[in-house]
Each structure stands twice: as structure tokens, then as C-alpha cells.
Amino acid sequence: MNELRSESDRQLLEHIRLGSTAAEPAFRVLYDRHIRRLLAYCTKVMGGQQQARDIVQDAFMKLLLAIRKGEQLDNVGAYLMRIARNGCLNMKRDHRETLMEIEDLGLTSHDVPYETIEIQRLVNAALQELPEQYREALLLQMYGGLSYAEICEVTGDSLPSVRHHIARAKQRLRAALIPILRP
């Protein structure tokens, strides 16, 4: 599996598509390569780790099905992010009222300073106040780790729109947080 880590996503897809003995290790490398940013994005959007895990697992299952169907995927990261984004949007639409998971309360983490928790709470509150298209573009960039072009691919928005949304989101966050965080 270590020798597969140096291969590109495209090469890994080919191993999976051919069903070779390297198919399972290749899928694991793809999973390891993309899981953190997908999980970070989905957790931020959904507000809960359990829902985020379900959406991410579904995204990887859809990736595997797409590969086996022979679909051509130019950008695995953007493909997974688009599926995860759609999963988040669908789950939010279908489940307006959700229950918080115990692990989302942060009760198991005793070593996090109160100030850090409070700053995270303030940032999350400021993010929630952003218009949806601004928040989404910023979260895809910050937590999804996507480039402007990849965000365009995921959302279907033009490059100037994505740049505008991210710039406005950062501007509004600064305006909301500077008075609160200024010493």
C-alpha cells in the first residue's frame, strides 16, 4: 500500500476500475487522502459529527459505484466534495429538526481552554449569520480545502462569483468579529 501513496488519484482510480489486487489498497489510499477535509467540511456544515460521518461514508460509496460504472472522474476531490455538499444540503432539507449527538457536546475534551471554546463559538455564530452562498463558498475553501476552480466545479457558480462570495464572507466575518475580539 505504501507504493500506492505516491500514485495520482487517476492511477488509483484505474487500479480500482480494473479490479486488480491493488484495488482495495488503492481505495484506502484515496480514502485516506480525502477523508479529513470532507469530514471537516461536513461537520462544519451539519454541526454534528455523526451526520457528517454518514454523509462522508455515502460520498465514498457513491465514488466507488461511479468508478465501477466506468464514469470518468477528472478531479476526485471535487467529485467527493460535490457529493458531500449535496448530501449536506439534502439532509438539512429533509431533517430540519435534528438531535445533537453526545460527542458533539465536547464533554470528552477537558484540555481545551475556555477561551478557545468561546472563540470557536463566536466564529460559528458569525458564520451562521452569513448569507448561504457566502458561507458555503468560504466553508468549501476553509474546511474543504478546495481551490476557487474546484469550488466552481462543486457549486456550479462562475469563478468571479466564487471569488466575490469568499471575499464578502471574509469581509463580513472580520466586521463581525473584530469588535468582539479586539483587546
Salt bridges, closest charged atoms under 4 A:
GLU7 OE1 - HIS15 NE2 2.83
ASP9 OD1 - ARG33 NH1 2.57
ASP9 OD2 - HIS34 NE2 2.99
GLU14 OE1 - ARG17 NH1 3.48
GLU24 OE2 - ARG28 NH2 2.46
ASP32 OD2 - ARG5 NH2 3.56
ASP58 OD2 - LYS62 NZ 3.27
ASP74 OD1 - ARG10 NH2 3.59
ASP94 OD1 - ARG93 NE 2.97
GLU103 OE2 - ARG53 NH1 3.52
GLU118 OE2 - ARG121 NH2 2.48
GLU132 OE1 - ARG135 NH2 2.40
GLU136 OE2 - ARG85 NE 2.12
GLU153 OE2 - ARG82 NH1 4.00
